[in-house]
């Protein structure tokens, strides 16, 4: 009987935790660390600017980096939401950038392009 009660309590607590996570406005993905103040984390800003430059090189667009809205880091991976603009409008984009630390080489997500969000 105690085992069943413990399992029921565990199931209820798990459901509450999952619901709480799902209702957060900008939940931190599991295993990732949120960059709390993007403007104070110069390295992440450099990575975001790299993503825009790489996107422009691959697509021949002319986007200009405006700011980093939100960011997460997991080892050598950066998951960023940035704002970039062209001649017409400013728009939010999401990107995943992998940085290989020994050579400081960066590569962006599989398509190499920013994804509008």
N, C-alpha and C positions, 0 to 999 in steps of 0.2 A: 504494500500500500504506500509506503514512504517513497519507493522508487517511482511509482506512477505519479505521485504528487510532485516530486522533484522534476520529472520529465515535463509535466504539464506547466509548472512554473517556468522552466527553461524555455518551453515553446512560446509562452506568453511574452516573456522578456525579449526573446529573439524577434518576435513579431513587432513589439513596440520599438525596438532598436532599428529594425528595417524601415518601419513607417516614419520614424524620426529622421533617418537619413534621407529618405525619399522626399520629404517635405521641405528640406532645407533649400534655400534659394539657389545657392551655389555650393553644392556638396563637394567636399574633397574626395576624389576617387580613392578607393582603397589602395594602400601602398604608395601613395603620392603625398608629398609635403607641399602645402599651399605657400605661395610667396605672398606674405601678408601685405607688404608695402612695395609694390613693384618699382616705384620711383626711387627707393633706397637700395635696390639690388641691381647694381650696374651691370653685372655679368649677364643677368637675365635680359636686361634691356639690349645688350649687345647681341644676344642670341635672337631676340625678336627682330632687330634691325637686319641681321643676317638673313632671316627667313624672308623678309620683304625683298631684299636684294636678290636672293636666289630665285624667288618667284618671278621677279622682273626679268632676270636673265633667261629663265626657261620659257616664259610665256610672251616675252616682249611687251609686257604691260609697263605702265609708268606709275606704279603705286608709290606713295610716299608714306613712310612710317609716321604716325601721329603719337600714339601712346600704347603702352601695354595695359590692358584692362584687368586681366587676371592671369595668373600663372601657377603652374604646379611643376615640381621637380621630383624625379625618381631616378637617382643615380646619375647616369649620363643622358637621361631623356628629359626634355622640357616640353610640357604641354601648355601652350600659350593661347590666350584670346587677346588679339591686338586690334587696334583701330588703324586703318590706313586709308588714304584718300587718293583720288585721281583728280582730273580736272573738273569732273562733274559733281561727285559726292564723296562723302566719307562713309565707310562701312566697317563692320566688325568681321574679323576673320579668325579662324582657328587653325593652329598648326602644331605638328609634332616634330621636334628637332632632336636628333641624336648627336651628342658631342663625344667624340673619341678623345679622351683626356690625354694620353701620352703624346700625341702629335697636335693636339688642339684642332682637330679636323672636325668640322660640323657637316652633317647631312640632314636635309629635311625629309619630311614624310614621304611615303612611297611614291606619290605622284610628283613630289618636289614643288607642288604649288599650294598656295593658301586656299583654304576652303571657307567660303562665305558662310556666316552663321546667321 
